[in-house]
């Protein structure tokens, strides 16, 4: 009988506990290090088996599904006492990014995330989840407020990318994103990042520099959309499915590359089929991540975050 996804997930948890127990004891023991490598390979293989099925392009379509849970859905399902923060105190209030203080399972936290709309009117208000500079500046204001009061930051990433309009460029879109990257890298409180839909380019990364980065099973994370990549490489946006496979944008690909820390399983058919179950799984992973990083002192937290992102992109050719 084939092993269920839940059973595989439980096995992964047990194996991860084994690794956590072995690592402090391994020292220079080659046998222990070899066993740790074997367990890690087994974890990677189990994750790949869990995600076998939809192609990268099919997952892209699931990530964009109009009924997929958005940031405010997770706020409703996971948090208590959410109190929204408005405006960047410089230009305006960008509804494409929502920020607010809340409580997560007894912890006081700051929540920041992209928000798309459900219909045309709401999408016009939310600008289809594509922030302008004032959105990123509002997010940074909220995160600095969290640091002042020693609150962890929990972000929800779901955007096609930052808004590319002339007005956004005139107000310093690139500078706003770059400033967020710098300031998040050295924020002295835990940051838990959750990619729940589309993680598009710098528009996503501007709220995605964190100590733990989680991805829902059918979310995507990339420097450009598959359509944009296909237009550049083959001058044909209809080659998007081919581009999606080549770009390594799925959770399984990015976990293997070390870009993310954990894959959050979704119900059969996608997160929109059972938002409550998706939120439960995501909540469990967020809680685990917070338990891990809140034990660290601020200096150690920032140094670990710095090293985490410095390790990305190191490749060796034989």
Secondary structure as GFF3:
##gff-version 3
##sequence-region A 1 318
A	DSSP	alpha_helix	5	26	.	.	.	ID=ss1
A	DSSP	alpha_helix	30	51	.	.	.	ID=ss2
A	DSSP	alpha_helix	56	63	.	.	.	ID=ss3
A	DSSP	alpha_helix	71	78	.	.	.	ID=ss4
A	DSSP	beta_strand	80	85	.	.	.	ID=ss5
A	DSSP	beta_strand	97	104	.	.	.	ID=ss6
A	DSSP	beta_strand	107	114	.	.	.	ID=ss7
A	DSSP	alpha_helix	120	126	.	.	.	ID=ss8
A	DSSP	three_ten_helix	127	129	.	.	.	ID=ss9
A	DSSP	alpha_helix	133	148	.	.	.	ID=ss10
A	DSSP	beta_strand	152	159	.	.	.	ID=ss11
A	DSSP	alpha_helix	166	170	.	.	.	ID=ss12
A	DSSP	alpha_helix	173	185	.	.	.	ID=ss13
A	DSSP	beta_strand	191	200	.	.	.	ID=ss14
A	DSSP	alpha_helix	201	205	.	.	.	ID=ss15
A	DSSP	beta_strand	212	216	.	.	.	ID=ss16
A	DSSP	beta_strand	220	222	.	.	.	ID=ss17
A	DSSP	alpha_helix	226	233	.	.	.	ID=ss18
A	DSSP	three_ten_helix	237	239	.	.	.	ID=ss19
A	DSSP	alpha_helix	240	247	.	.	.	ID=ss20
A	DSSP	alpha_helix	251	256	.	.	.	ID=ss21
A	DSSP	beta_strand	262	264	.	.	.	ID=ss22
A	DSSP	three_ten_helix	271	273	.	.	.	ID=ss23
A	DSSP	alpha_helix	275	293	.	.	.	ID=ss24
A	DSSP	alpha_helix	298	310	.	.	.	ID=ss25
###
